[in-house]
C-alpha cells in the first residue's frame, strides 16, 4: 500500500459514554405489548463537536433469551416452528419459522430462570445444564433489546417432540429433532434464517467437540 505500513490498533470499548448524550424531548406514541419511543437528541461526534438535533424512534421490547436444546450423546438438537408476525408483514411467503426456544425476561427473573420457564411452556422438556452462548443486540439501530442466548444440554429421545405452547397466548408451537449435521445443513441452505438460532448453531459448531467429550 504505497510503502506505508499497515497499523493495527487494539480496539477497546469506545470512550463515548451514554451520559454525554443530550435528550431534548421524548414522546411515546404507542404503548401496549411493546412500545415505541421517539426522542430528540444531540450526540457527541468523533471530532469532539456535538451533532445537530436528531429525531430517532426506537422499538422498546425489553430483554429476551433464547436456548437451543442439545443432546451431546445423540448429537441432536431440538428446533421449534411457529407462525411469526414480522415475516408475515414483510411479505415472506413462509412466515412459519424454525427457531430456538425464546421469550421475554419477566420482571424479577434472571435470564436463566426465563430459559427454564420458556422451555417448559414451549416444549415441555427440561434443560439439565445451561451453557451461555452469544449475548448481543440483535438490531441496535431500531430495537432496544438485548438477547441472551444459551445452549441447553438435555436428553432428547425420539418421543419428546410434539405441539405445545400456552393457550392464553395463542401459542401453537411444533418441535422437531434434527441431528447436528442436519441442522447445520439447514443453516447452509437458508432454511434457518432467524438470528438467535443462527448464532446458537454457529456457537455450538465451535464448541461441540469439547461439549461431547465432557458428556
C-alpha positions as CSV (number, residue, x, y, z in Angstrom):
1,X,0.0,0.0,0.0
2,X,2.4,2.7,-1.3
3,X,5.1,1.5,1.0
4,X,3.2,2.6,4.1
5,X,3.0,0.1,7.0
6,X,-0.5,-1.1,8.0
7,X,-1.0,-0.2,11.6
8,X,-3.4,-2.4,13.6
9,X,-4.7,-0.9,16.8
10,X,-6.2,-2.9,19.7
11,X,-9.8,-1.9,20.0
12,X,-11.3,-1.5,23.4
13,X,-14.9,-0.3,24.1
14,X,-15.4,3.3,22.9
15,X,-14.7,6.2,25.2
16,X,-18.0,7.7,24.1
17,X,-20.4,7.2,27.1
18,X,-24.1,7.3,27.5
19,X,-24.1,10.3,29.8
20,X,-22.8,12.6,27.1
21,X,-26.0,12.2,25.0
22,X,-28.4,15.2,25.4
23,X,-32.1,14.3,25.3
24,X,-34.2,17.4,24.5
25,X,-37.6,15.8,24.2
26,X,-39.2,12.3,24.4
27,X,-42.6,11.1,23.1
28,X,-44.3,7.7,23.4
29,X,-46.8,7.5,20.5
30,X,-47.6,3.8,21.1
31,X,-47.6,1.6,24.2
32,X,-49.2,-1.8,24.5
33,X,-47.5,-5.2,24.4
34,X,-44.4,-3.3,23.2
35,X,-43.8,0.4,23.0
36,X,-42.4,2.9,20.5
37,X,-40.4,5.9,21.8
38,X,-39.4,9.0,19.8
39,X,-36.5,11.1,21.1
40,X,-35.0,14.4,20.0
41,X,-31.3,14.1,20.9
42,X,-27.8,15.5,20.4
43,X,-24.9,13.1,20.3
44,X,-21.1,13.8,20.6
45,X,-19.2,13.3,17.4
46,X,-15.8,11.7,17.0
47,X,-14.2,15.1,16.2
48,X,-15.4,16.4,19.6
49,X,-18.3,18.5,18.3
50,X,-22.0,18.0,19.1
51,X,-24.4,16.8,16.4
52,X,-27.4,18.6,15.2
53,X,-30.7,17.8,16.9
54,X,-31.7,14.4,15.6
55,X,-35.1,12.7,15.9
56,X,-34.8,8.9,16.5
57,X,-37.5,6.3,17.0
58,X,-36.9,3.1,18.9
59,X,-38.9,-0.1,19.4
60,X,-38.8,-0.9,23.1
61,X,-39.5,-4.5,23.9
62,X,-37.3,-5.5,27.0
63,X,-34.5,-8.0,27.1
64,X,-35.0,-11.6,25.9
65,X,-33.5,-15.1,26.0
66,X,-33.1,-18.0,23.6
67,X,-32.0,-21.5,24.1
68,X,-31.0,-24.3,21.7
69,X,-31.6,-27.7,23.4
70,X,-28.7,-30.1,22.5
71,X,-28.2,-33.7,23.4
72,X,-24.5,-34.3,23.2
73,X,-24.8,-38.1,23.4
74,X,-27.2,-38.4,20.5
75,X,-25.6,-35.3,18.8
76,X,-29.0,-33.8,18.0
77,X,-30.8,-30.6,18.6
78,X,-34.4,-29.6,19.1
79,X,-35.8,-26.8,16.9
80,X,-39.3,-25.3,17.1
81,X,-41.6,-23.9,14.4
82,X,-44.3,-21.3,14.8
83,X,-46.0,-18.5,12.9
84,X,-44.2,-15.2,13.1
85,X,-46.0,-11.9,12.5
86,X,-42.8,-10.0,11.5
87,X,-42.1,-12.2,8.4
88,X,-45.8,-12.1,7.5
89,X,-45.9,-8.3,7.5
90,X,-42.7,-8.2,5.5
91,X,-44.3,-10.4,2.8
92,X,-42.3,-13.6,3.5
93,X,-44.1,-16.5,1.8
94,X,-43.1,-18.7,4.7
95,X,-43.9,-16.9,7.9
96,X,-43.7,-20.2,9.9
97,X,-40.1,-20.1,11.1
98,X,-37.6,-22.6,12.5
99,X,-36.2,-21.2,15.7
100,X,-34.6,-21.7,19.0
101,X,-36.8,-21.5,22.1
102,X,-37.1,-17.9,23.1
103,X,-39.0,-15.4,25.2
104,X,-39.1,-12.1,27.1
105,X,-37.5,-11.8,30.5
106,X,-40.3,-11.0,33.0
107,X,-39.7,-8.5,35.8
108,X,-37.8,-10.1,38.6
109,X,-36.5,-13.0,36.5
110,X,-32.9,-13.8,35.6
111,X,-32.1,-14.9,32.1
112,X,-31.6,-18.4,33.3
113,X,-35.0,-18.5,35.0
114,X,-36.6,-17.3,31.8
115,X,-34.9,-20.0,29.8
116,X,-36.3,-22.8,32.1
117,X,-39.8,-21.2,32.1
118,X,-40.0,-20.8,28.3
119,X,-38.6,-24.2,27.6
120,X,-41.3,-25.8,29.7
121,X,-44.0,-23.7,28.1
122,X,-42.9,-24.2,24.5
123,X,-41.7,-27.8,24.5
124,X,-42.4,-29.5,27.9
125,X,-38.8,-30.6,28.2
126,X,-36.3,-29.9,31.0
127,X,-32.8,-28.4,30.5
128,X,-30.2,-30.1,32.7
129,X,-27.3,-27.6,32.1
130,X,-27.2,-24.2,30.5
131,X,-24.1,-23.0,28.6
132,X,-24.0,-19.3,27.9
133,X,-23.5,-18.8,24.2
134,X,-23.8,-15.4,22.4
135,X,-25.3,-12.3,24.1
136,X,-25.9,-9.4,21.7
137,X,-28.1,-6.5,20.4
138,X,-30.0,-8.1,17.5
139,X,-30.9,-4.7,15.9
140,X,-29.2,-1.8,17.8
141,X,-30.3,0.8,15.3
142,X,-34.0,0.2,15.8
143,X,-34.7,-2.0,18.8
144,X,-33.9,-1.6,22.5
145,X,-33.4,-5.3,23.1
146,X,-30.5,-7.4,24.4
147,X,-30.7,-11.1,23.7
148,X,-29.1,-13.7,26.0
149,X,-28.6,-16.9,24.0
150,X,-27.8,-20.3,25.6
151,X,-27.2,-23.9,24.5
152,X,-29.1,-26.2,26.9
153,X,-27.7,-29.7,27.5
154,X,-30.5,-32.2,27.8
155,X,-31.8,-35.6,26.9
156,X,-33.6,-35.7,23.6
157,X,-35.1,-39.2,22.9
158,X,-37.4,-39.6,19.9
159,X,-40.7,-39.2,21.9
160,X,-40.1,-35.6,23.2
161,X,-41.4,-33.8,20.2
162,X,-45.0,-32.6,19.7
163,X,-47.1,-29.5,19.7
164,X,-47.0,-27.2,22.7
165,X,-47.5,-23.6,23.9
166,X,-49.7,-21.5,26.1
167,X,-53.4,-21.3,25.2
168,X,-53.5,-18.0,27.0
169,X,-51.0,-16.6,24.5
170,X,-52.5,-18.4,21.4
171,X,-49.2,-20.3,21.0
172,X,-49.1,-23.2,18.5
173,X,-45.5,-24.4,18.6
174,X,-44.3,-27.6,16.9
175,X,-41.0,-29.2,18.0
176,X,-38.6,-31.2,15.9
177,X,-35.4,-33.3,16.5
178,X,-32.6,-33.0,14.0
179,X,-29.0,-34.3,14.0
180,X,-26.4,-31.6,14.4
181,X,-25.3,-32.1,10.8
182,X,-28.9,-31.8,9.5
183,X,-29.3,-28.5,11.5
184,X,-26.1,-27.1,10.0
185,X,-27.3,-28.1,6.6
186,X,-30.5,-26.1,7.1
187,X,-28.3,-23.2,8.1
188,X,-26.2,-23.6,4.9
189,X,-29.2,-23.8,2.6
190,X,-31.2,-20.9,4.2
191,X,-33.9,-22.9,5.9
192,X,-32.6,-21.4,9.2
193,X,-32.9,-17.6,9.0
194,X,-33.8,-16.5,12.5
195,X,-30.9,-14.7,14.2
196,X,-30.8,-16.3,17.7
197,X,-30.8,-19.8,16.1
198,X,-28.1,-18.8,13.6
199,X,-25.9,-17.5,16.4
200,X,-26.5,-20.6,18.6
201,X,-25.8,-23.1,15.9
202,X,-22.6,-21.3,15.0
203,X,-21.6,-21.2,18.7
204,X,-22.4,-24.9,19.0
205,X,-20.3,-25.7,16.0
206,X,-17.3,-24.1,17.6
207,X,-17.7,-25.8,21.0
208,X,-19.4,-29.1,20.0
209,X,-16.3,-31.3,20.2
210,X,-15.4,-30.2,23.8
211,X,-19.1,-30.5,24.9
212,X,-19.3,-34.1,23.6
213,X,-16.1,-35.1,25.2
214,X,-17.4,-33.9,28.6
215,X,-20.8,-35.6,28.2
